[in-house]
């Protein structure tokens, strides 16, 4: 199964515990999830600069 998540430059965001992170929660790669995460990537790049956020993929 393919999974996707929003990834970002390490340290740009923090976990609830205040630790630097480099990516969010993994979701199944389907049309609805991909579209929602693409919107988040676009918003992140608008807020933090071009290329700071992207979609990451993996096989689970």
C-alpha positions in Angstrom: 0.0 0.0 0.0 1.2 3.5 -0.8 1.1 6.2 1.9 1.7 9.9 1.8 2.3 12.7 4.2 3.3 16.4 4.4 7.0 16.8 4.9 8.9 20.0 5.7 12.4 21.3 6.5 13.6 19.7 9.8 12.9 22.0 12.7 10.3 24.2 10.9 7.6 22.7 13.0 7.6 21.0 16.4 5.8 18.1 18.0 3.4 18.7 21.0 6.4 17.9 23.2 8.4 20.7 21.6 10.8 18.5 19.6 11.7 19.5 16.1 10.0 17.4 13.4 10.4 16.8 9.6 7.0 15.4 8.7 3.4 14.7 9.7 1.2 11.6 10.0 1.1 9.0 7.2 -2.2 8.6 5.3 -3.3 6.0 2.7 -2.6 7.5 -0.8 -6.0 8.0 -2.3 -7.5 10.9 -4.3 -9.2 12.6 -1.3 -6.1 12.4 1.0 -3.8 13.5 -1.7 -5.9 16.6 -2.6 -6.2 17.6 1.1 -2.4 17.2 1.7 -1.6 19.1 -1.5 -3.7 22.0 -0.1 -1.7 21.9 3.1 1.6 21.8 1.2 0.5 24.8 -0.8 -0.4 26.7 2.4 2.8 25.8 4.1 4.9 27.0 1.2 2.9 30.2 1.1 3.5 30.8 4.8 7.1 29.6 5.1 8.6 30.0 1.6 8.8 28.0 -1.6 10.1 24.5 -1.2 9.7 24.3 2.6 6.8 21.8 2.4 6.3 18.8 0.0 4.5 15.5 -0.2 6.5 12.5 0.8 5.6 8.9 -0.4 6.4 5.5 0.9 5.3 1.9 0.5 3.9 0.4 3.7 
